[in-house]
Amino acid sequence: MKMTKAGILALCLCAAPRMVLAQTMQWTDKGYAGVNVGGQIGSHTLETASTFSLYDETASVSTSQKPGGGFLFDIGGAYRVYGKNLLAGLSYSHTSSDSDVAINASLPHPLFFDQPRNVSSTQSGAKHSENVVHLAAIWMMPVANKLDVGIFGGPSIFAVEQDTVETVTVTETADLAHPAVSAPLNRVSKTTVGVNFGADVQYMITKRYGVGGLARVALGSVSIPGAKDSLGVGGFQLAVGGRVRF
């Protein structure tokens, strides 16, 4: 969160000196398309708790993991819809990452009633992915020769896939106090609506082709079965790429 706030503040400070002048300047193109690569910064915490039956008693499992952001791919564009500066934008972004799941289980004893055994383990390779459609209203401002800044905001539709641990498989060993456990991963798919806002900076090398930088905050949350709280999705995104005007 601190990094997100710092990024937004830096973005505002950089754009502020040109804002007043840009308000009197008109954007002359009809629209643009762009492709970006970069990263999504930050991680979220997912904690779950579940129970299952073992030896006619109740076993419990709690997990904790921190799905991160990771590599970002973004593609989209915008078209002028009102006046000279207001555009409607549509883009798609994808991020994915792996994380470790810390597991703590309380398992009934196979021979003695009401004598649970506490077992800790770690499961690696829990995947998290976000496929997001961003809708935005964009105010495009020429701020210098060949340099334009688009300030945008709007809703985002998140399609999230998250691996979780719901139960463990118990294998008894010669030492009954320390059973072996394995934790199969269960993939959960969820869709939610959030928000996005940020800026797209474009420098045109020729009249049609240019390069750009994207700074966007996309935020949402989804409910995961067995989770103690909703899982936050999105984060602070930074990316660079190419731009095509039309």
N, C-alpha and C positions, 0 to 999 in steps of 0.2 A: 504494500500500500504506500509506503514512504517513497519507493522508487517511482510509482505511478504519479504521485503528487508532484515529485520533483520534475518528472518529464513534462507534465502539463504546464507547470510554472515556467520552465525553460522555453517551451513552445510559445507561450503567451508573451514572454519578454522579448523574444526574437521578432515576433510579428507586430508588436504594438507600435514601434516607431513608424511603420508604413501604413497603419490602418486608416488614419485620417485622409491621407493622400489617396489611398486605394478606393475610398468611398466615392470619389468623383471620377474614377476611371472605369471604362466599360470593357468587358471581355468580348472579343469579336468573333470567336469561333462558335460552332454549333454544339460541339461536344468532344469527348475524348474517350479513349480506352487505354487500359494499363495493365501490366503484369508486374507483380512484386514478389520478392523473396526476402525473408528476414527471420525474426523470432518473436515469440510471445513470452514476456517476462512475468515471473511470479508463479507461485504454487498455491494450492488450496489443500485443506485438511479434510479427509474422509474417515470417519470413525463409525464402525458398525458393531452391533451386538445381536446374537442369535442363540437359540437353544435347539437341542435335539435329544432324542431318547437313546440312552445307552445303559445296558444291564438293568433295565426297568427303573432307572433313575434319570434325572435331567442333567445333561451336559450343557455347558455354556461356552460360547466362543466370542471373543471381542477382538477387533482388528483396528489398525490405524495405518493410514498411508497418506502420502502427499503428492497427488497428481500435479505434474508441472505443465508448463507451456510448451516449450520446444520449438522446433523449426516451423516457420510460417510460410505458406504459399497463398497468394492472394491474386485474384483476377477480377476485373470489372470495368465499369465505365459510367459515363454520365452524359445527359443530353439537356440542352438549355430548354427550359419550359416557360420562363416568364422574364420579360425585360431582357437585359443584356448580361446579368450576372447570376441569376438563380437557375440552378440545374437540379435535375432529379437523378440520383445515382443508385446503381445496383451493383453489388460485388459479392463474390464468394471467397471464403477463406477456409484453410484447413490447417490444423495443428495436431500433433500427436506426440506421446511420450510414454515411457515405461517408468514404473516405480516399484519399490519393495513394500511388501505388506507385513507389518509386525503383528504376530498372532499370539494371543494368550488364551489358553483353554483350561477349563476346569472339568475334569473327566472322572466319572464314578469309578470306584475300584471294582474289579471283576469278582472279588471274593468277599469284601467287607462292605456292608451298607453304611452310607453316610460318612465315607472317608475319601473325599475327592482328591484327585492328584492334579497339581498345577503344572502345566506344560507350556513352554514358550518356544516359538519358532518364527522363521522368516520365509515368506514366499516371494520370490523375485518374478519379474516379468509381467506385472499387472499393467495392462495397457489402458491408456486413456486417449480418446480422440474427439475432436470437435470439428464438425462440418457446419459452417455458418453462412447464412445469407444475410447480407447487410443492406438495408434500405436507408437512404439518406437524402436530405435536402442540403444542397451545397451552394454556398455563396462564394463565387469565384472572383478573385481580386487580382488584377495586374498590379504588381508592386515595383517593378523595375523592367528595364529592357529585357525581354525574353523570359522574365521570371514572374510566375503567377502563384498565388496561394489560394487554395480552396478550404474554407472552414465548413465543417459538416456535422450533422447529427441526425439520428433517427433510430428506428427499431432494428433489432437483430433477431433472427430465428436460428436457434442452436439445435443441432442434432448431435447428441452426445452418446458416446459408447464408453463404458467404464467396467473394468474387471474388478470383481469383489470376491471375498471369501465368505460363504454362508455357513459352511460346516467343515469338519475335518474328518478324515478317515483314520481310524485308530487301529494300530497293529501292536498286539501285546508282545513283549519280549521276555527274556528270562528274568529280568528285573522288572517286576510288576509296578514298581513305583515310578518307572520312567518308560512309558510306552512310546513307540514311534508313531508320529503323526504326519500325514500329508494333507495338503490343502488344495483341492481342485478349485480353479478359478471359474467364476460364473460371470458371463458378460451381460451387462444391463444396457439397454438402449432407451434413451429418453429424449424428448423434444420440449423445448421451452422458448419463451420470448424474453429478450432482454433489450438493452439499449447500446448504442455506439455513438461516439463523438470524437472529433479530432481534426487533423489538418493534412492536406495533401499539397506538397510543394513541387512545382514543375518548372524545369528550365528547358526551353526549346532550343535545340541545337540547329534545327532548320525550322521552316514554317510549320511542317507537319510532324516531325519526329523530335523527341526529347527524352530527358531522363527525369526521374522524380523520386521523392522520399515521402513515405507514409508514416504518420504517427497517429495511432488510434487506440482509444480505450473502448473495449467491448466487455460488457458485464451482464451476467445472468446467474441463475441458480436452478438446480434440478433436485427432485426428490429421489433418493436411491433407497430401494427396499432394505430395511434393517438399519439404515443410517440414523445416528442420533440427531443430526442436523442436515439441512439441505447442503448440497455440494455446490460451491461457487464455481462458475465457469467463466472463461474469457480472461482478460487481463490487459496489460499495456503492451501494444504491438508496435514494433519498429521494422520498417522494410524499405527497400530501394528497388527500382526497376525502370522499365521503359514506358514511354507515353506516346500515343499516336493521336493527333488531332484530326477532326473532320468538320 
